[in-house]
């Protein structure tokens, strides 16, 4: 199950404790990266293109609740 991501008008809120600011987010991504190796073999990602990305779960850092995060309106956001 994917979790909706916050937008310019919404943000996450834990329904158990009310937390609005601290979350552990688990994401799945499919990306293409251009990796440059220096002469010593150390890699550096110089370009990254995200083909697909989704949030799998969001866990509240305050109360450790999983699947208790909802989207709420941001204060002052234009609807």
C-alpha positions in Angstrom: 0.0 0.0 0.0 1.4 3.4 -0.9 1.0 6.5 1.3 0.0 9.8 -0.3 2.8 12.4 -0.1 2.3 15.9 1.2 1.7 18.7 -1.3 1.9 22.5 -1.1 -1.5 22.5 0.5 -1.2 19.4 2.8 1.1 17.9 5.4 1.4 14.7 7.4 -0.1 14.4 10.9 0.0 11.4 13.3 -3.5 10.6 14.3 -2.3 8.9 17.5 -0.1 11.6 19.1 -0.6 14.7 16.8 3.0 14.9 15.6 3.5 17.1 12.5 7.2 17.2 12.1 9.1 13.9 12.6 8.6 10.8 10.5 10.5 7.8 9.3 9.6 7.3 5.6 10.2 4.1 3.7 10.4 4.7 -0.1 10.7 2.5 -3.2 12.5 4.1 -6.1 13.5 3.1 -9.6 16.3 5.4 -10.9 18.9 5.7 -13.6 22.2 7.2 -12.4 25.3 8.3 -14.2 28.1 7.2 -12.0 31.7 8.6 -12.5 34.5 6.5 -11.0 37.7 8.4 -10.2 41.1 6.8 -10.9 41.1 5.3 -7.4 37.7 3.7 -8.1 35.6 5.9 -5.9 32.1 6.4 -7.3 30.3 9.8 -7.6 26.7 10.0 -8.8 26.8 13.0 -11.3 23.2 12.6 -12.6 20.1 11.0 -11.3 16.8 10.5 -13.0 13.9 9.2 -11.0 11.7 6.9 -13.1 9.3 5.9 -10.4 9.0 6.6 -6.6 6.4 5.7 -4.0 6.1 6.0 -0.3 5.6 2.6 1.2 5.1 3.5 4.9 5.4 6.4 7.3 6.2 5.8 10.9 5.8 8.5 13.6 9.1 9.3 15.4 7.4 10.4 18.5 5.1 7.5 19.3 6.3 4.8 16.8 2.9 4.4 15.3 2.8 2.9 11.8 -0.2 3.4 9.4 -1.6 6.2 11.6 -0.4 9.1 9.5 -3.0 11.2 7.6 -2.9 14.2 5.3 -4.2 17.4 6.8 -4.3 21.0 5.4 -1.3 23.2 5.9 -2.1 26.4 7.8 -2.5 29.3 5.5 -2.4 27.1 2.4 -4.4 28.4 -0.6 -7.0 25.9 -1.7 
